[in-house]
Amino acid sequence: MSMGLFKQALQVLKQEPPYRPPNWVNQWYKWLAPGLFVKRWLLLSAAGVVLVGLGLAIWSNLTPIFYIGEFIRACLKAITQQIPSHVSGPIVIISGILLIFWGQTRSLGAITEVLMPEGNEELVDRLMTHRRLHRGPKIVVLGGGTGLSTLLRGLKTYSANITAIVTVADDGGSSGRLRREIGVLPPGDIRNCLAALADEEKLLTELFQYRFRAGDGLTGHSFGNLFLTVMSEVTGDLERAIAASSKVLAIRGQVLPSTLSDMRLWARLADGRRIEGESNITEAKGKILEIGCTPANPPALPKVLQAIAEADYIIIGPGSLYTSIIPNLLVPDITEAIAQSAAPRIYVCNIMTQPGETDGYAVSDHIRTIDEVTGYQLFDAVLVQKTSPSAKSLIRYAQESSHPVYFDREAVMQMGRRALVANVMDEDDQGLVRHSSDRLARILLRWYSRSHGL
């Protein structure tokens, strides 16, 4: 009988929700968290107040301190004669605590109102997030196109120490028009990366990505491309323009062009044709045997080499193999810097083949191409999508002569690469396949933690 009652009591306890302290208690408890660099400065300020008081006492030969002490003693004696000390003492202590609490609350409220006028987040939460992100690993990501911006959108929730190295070989669309008409380096991929790393600046991000639908000469151009073009003219080069734009968008990390040279791609196809221009290579619909750039061996941006040398983690891709990833690796200084790095290095393989670039390619073909172009084994592991897309997506992509990239495990292992197989794919209602920002970043950071034994 007693055991039955005991089981019933346990069942009731399980059904009752656990007690949770009020929100204001949780917020104040967060200020005690280590690493905020707040408690030490408050204690330092308190010590300064004590030292100032002692200094005044010494300077005045203790005379004011003596009389103040006598006055306080007389007041305390009068109070304790009217109210017993075991009652008046706790009352005074509680009053002091309430005054401290009230003063600190109003002070922090005033600071929060100035720094965060939107009022949708506590100051301590913003401070904790800031400290956590700036303690994150130094991550270098190479690529271009939508794949790189997709990855950056996920990585920025784990670290603010991100460097995105972006190709400047694009010559199509708005970027290509600006390149031909004004002579600036193509800003399109850089614009996408800046928007992806923006720190919750939704309106500014939408403004940067806005594309004009009318206007003589404006149709098809994005505001961000025009903004970067103007900033390049004002500041003198694309590097300074990106730095200025980064401040406007309050981005986490930095975006750097792989080179400031006017880099143009060329490719030699299996049928003997030599195709000039990044956009023309894909449209040529041929098997690529060799790829290069003009001018050959362009110099890398010094900040790019510094970022690679200081990196804790290097990620290559995702993105179009020949027109987004390899253009960065055609800069010899970059490939040498990556090869000499002791940081973990991983390649994120595409989910689907790209018509006109990687028709019929397996994972090992992607790896072999990068090895042959660079002359180095630039990465230790490759991330491969685990599951196949749905039938709806397969039918859609088959109509465009695109298919899932086949994972030939044995061939990858023979190349001395580790394989990280995970589900990092997103499908929309129309069957469009993309990498998931959140899942991709989480899997990559988990692999990094394991490789460091964290």
N, C-alpha and C positions, 0 to 999 in steps of 0.2 A: 504493500500500500504506500509506504513512504517513498519507495523508488518511483512509483507512478507519479506522485506529487512532485518529486524532484525533476522528473522528465518534463512535466507540464510547465514547471517554473522556468526551466531552460528554454523551452519552446517560446514562452512569452517574452523572455529576455531577447531571444534572437529576432523576434518580430518588431521589437521596439527600436526605433532609429537611435544610433549613438548620439550622445550629447555633443553638440558643437557650440563652442563659445561664440559670443556676439562678434560681428564683423569688426567693430572698433578695437576689440581685444586682439584679434588676429593682426590687424594693421599695426598696432603698437608693438606686438611681439616681433614683427618683421624687422623693426628698427634694431633689434638685438642680434640679427643675423650677422655672421662674420663676413668680412670682405666689403662692407659698405663704406668703410672709412668715415664713419659718422661718430661712433662712440668715443674714439680716441681724441677727436677734436673737441667734443663736448667736455671730456675730462680735462683736456688741456686748457680750455677756457675757464673751467672752474678753478683749476690750479692757479691761473693768472689772476683771478679775482682774489683768491686768498693771498697771493704774493703782494698785490697792490695794497690790500688791507694791512698786511704786516709792515710794508714799507712806510705807509702813512703813520702807523703806530710808532715805528722807530724814529721817524723824522720829527714827530711831535713829542718825543720823550714819553709816550704812552699816556699823556694827560687826557686827551679826548676818549681814548679807549677805557681808561679807568672810570671816568664819569658816566660814559654810556653803559659800562658794565654795572655800575652802582644803580643806575636808573632802571635797568632791566631787572636787576635783583629785587629792587623795591616793588616793581610792578608784579613780578612773579609771586612775591610774598603776599601782596594784597590779594591776588587772584586765588592763591591756594588757601587763604584764610576764609574766603567766601565759598569756593568750590574745592572739594578734596582733590589732591594731586592725582589720584588714580582715575579721576573723571576729567579734570582739566587738561592733564597731559595728553591723553589720546585725542581730545578735541582739537588741541593746538596742532598735533601731528597731522591729523586728518585735514585740517584747514590748510596747512602748508602743502600737503600733497595735492589737494584740489587746486590750489593756486598755481603750483608748478605745472600740473596737468593742463589747466586752462591756458596758461601762458604759452606752453609749448604747442598746444593745439592751434591757438590763434596764429602763432608765428609760422608754423608749418602750413597752415591754411593760406596765409598771406603769400608765402613763397610759391605754393602750388598754384594760386590764382594768377600769379604773374607768369610763371614758367609754363603752365598748362591751362590756358584760359578755356579750353574746350571742356575741362572738368570731367572727362570720362575715364580717368585713371588716377589712382592714388600716387602721390609723389614717391613713396617708398617702393611701390611696384616698378615705377619707371627707373628708379635708381638701381634696384636689384637687377632688372633686365639689362641696363647699361653695363653694370659690372660683369654680369655673366657673359654677355656678348663680347666684351673686350678682353675677356680671359680665354675666349675660344681659340682654336688652332689657327695658324696662318695658312690659309688655303689659297692655292693658285689654280685657276681653271682656264683652260685653253679651248677656244672654239669659235663659234659664230652662229648666226641664224637663230631660229626659235629654240633650238635645243639648248643652247647656252643660257639664254634668258630664263628658260623653264627651270633649269638646275639652280640658277642664282636665286630665283624666287623662293626656293626651298632652303638653300644653304644660309640665307641671311637670318633665319630664325635660330641658328646655332652659333654663328660667329659673325663678328663685325670686322674681322681681319681677313677679308676676302679680296683677292686681286683677280679681276677678269681680264685676260689677254685676248684681244679681239682682232680678227683679220681685217685688213683694209684692202682686200682684193675685189670687193663687190663692185660690179659695174652695171647692175640692172636696176630697173624701177626708178624711184625718186633719187636714190643715191647715185645711180649711174648718170642721170640727167644733170645733177649738180656737179658731178665730177667732170663731165664733158663741157658744160656751159661756163662753169666758174673756175674749174681747176683745183677744187678742194679734194681732200681724201674722203672716201665714202663714209657718211656718218650713220647709216641705217642700223647696222649691228650694234654700234656703240650706243645709239639712242635706245634700242631695246634693252640693253644691259643696264643702262642708267635707270630706266623706268622700272626694271625688275628689282633693283637694289634700293629703290626709294623707300624711305622709312615712313610708311603710312601716310604719304602725301598723295591721297587719292586724286584730288582735283588737279594738282600739278602733273601727276602721271598721265591722267586723261588728256590734259592739255598737250603734253609732250608727244602723245601718240595720235593726236587728232590729225586727220588727213583731209585736206581741202577737196571739196567736191565740185567747186565752181571757181571761176576767176581766170582771167587771161594769163596763162603761164603758171598758175598756182595749182591747177587740177592735178591730183595724184601726189602732190608733195605733202609730207607730214610737217606739222609745226616744229617738232623736235629736230628734224633734219635742217630746216631753215634756220632755226635758232643756233644749232651747232655751227652751221656755215657762217652765219654772221659773227658768232663768237670767235671763230677761227680767224676771220678778217680783222676783228678788233684786237684780239690778244696776240696775234702773230702766227700761231700754229694750232694744230688740233689738240695737242697735249694740254696747253693752257686753257683751251676752250672746254675740254672735258672737265678739268679741275674746277673751273668756274661754274659749270652746269651741275657738277656734283654737289656744290654748296647750295645751289638753288633747290635741288631735289632732296637734300639731306640724306644722301645715300649711305648705306652701310658698306664700307670697303672702298675700293677704287677700281676704275675701269681704265685700261691702258691699251692703246693700239700697239700691235706687235712691232711696227716700224713706222717711221714718218716718211719713208720713201714712197714714190708714186708707183706702187707695185701692181703689175698686171700679169695675170696667169696665162699660160699656154699649155696645150696638151697635144701629144702625138697619139693618134688612134691606130688601131690595128689595120685599118684599111689604107694607111699611109697619109691621111690628112693631118695637117697641123692647125689646130684651132686656137685662135687668140680670143681672150676675154672670158671671164668667169661665167657669165650668163650664156655665152655661146657654147661652152664645153658641155653643159647639160643638154642643151637643145640639139647638139650634134648627134646624139643617140648612137654613139659608137663605143667600142671597148677601148678604155684608156690604157696605153702601154707605158707612157712616160708623161710626167707633169713637171713644170718648172715655172719660173717667173722672170719678168723683165722689170728692172735690172736684176741680174743674177746676184745671189748672195747679198741681199739688202741688209744694212746694219740694224741691229735691234735697239730699241729704246733703252737707255741705261736703267731706268726705273724698273723695266721688265726683268732685266738680269738680276737686279738687286732683290726683287720680290721672289724670284725662283731660288736664289741662293739662301734666302731667309725662310723659305716655305717649310712648314711642318707636313704638308700634304699637297700632292699635285694630282689634279684630275684632268684628263684629256677627253673632250667630248661632253655630251653627245652633240651630233651635228653632221652635216653632209661631209662624207669622207674627203672628197677631192676639192670641194669648194669652200669648206668652213674650217676643217681641222688641219689638213695638210698645208694650206697657205701660211699658217703660223709656223709650221715646222720647216718651211723653205727658208727661214731666216737662220743661218748656221749658228749664230751666237745663242739662239734660244734652244736649239736641239742639244748643243754641247752643254749648256747650263743644266738642262733637265737630266741629261745622261750622267753628269757629275754629282747630282743631288743625292743625298742619303735619305731623303724623305720617301715615305710610301707613295707609289705612283700607280694609278689605275686608269684604264681606258673604258669608257662607257660606250658599248657598242649600240648601234642603231637597232630598233625593233624590226623595221621593214627595209627591204632593199629600195634603192632610189633609181628610178628609170633614167637612163642616160649616164649614170655614174657607177652604180654597184649592182647591175643586173646579174642575178645568179650568184652573188657573193655569199659565202659562209663566214662565220666569225673568224676563222683562220685566215681567210682572204683579206679581211680588214687589217689584221695584225701584220700579215706578210707585206702588205702594201706600205704600211707605215715604216716597217723595218727597212724595206728596200729604199724608200725615198730618203730617209734620214741617215741610214747607215748605223743606227744604234737600236738597242732594245730599250725603248724609252719608258716602258711601264712593266710592273711586276705582275699585275693581275688584270683581268677583264671582267666587266659586269655584263651579264647576259640576261635578257628577259626569260622568265621561267615558263610561263604558259603562253599558248597560242591565242591570238585574237579570236573573237567570235566569228561565226559563219558569215554574219552580216558584213563585218569588216573585211573578211577575206575576199568576199565577192566584190565588194567595192574596190579594194586595192588590186584585185586581179584584172579588173577592167582597165586599170592604168599600168598593167604589166609590173606590178609590185607585189612582193611576197615576203613572208617572214624570213628574217636572216637565220639560216640553219646553224645550229650549234653543233659543230663537229668536235666533240670533247677530246677525242684522242689526238687529233691534229693540233689542237690548242696546247695540250699537255706536252706534246713532242717539241713544241716551240719554247718550252720552259716557262709557260705562264700558268698562274693559278686562275681558276674560274670561280667567279662569285655569281651564283644563279639565284635570282630573286624576282618576285613579281613587282615591277616598277612601272606598270603600264596603266594608262587611263583610256577609256573609250567613251566618246560622246554618243548622243542619240542618232547622229548621222553615220556612225561607224568609223569616225576619224580616230586614229590611234596616235597617242602622244605619251611621252614620259610623264609620270605624276611627280609634280614638284616635291610634295611632302614625302612620299614613299622613297623617291630616288635619293633625296638628301638624307633621310633617316638611315637607309641601308648603307650609303657611302660613309656616313659618320660612324656607324656601328662597326664597319670593317676597319676603319681607321683606329678606333678604340681598341679593337682586338689585336691589331698589328702592333700596337704600343703597349699591350697588356694592361690597359686602363680599366 
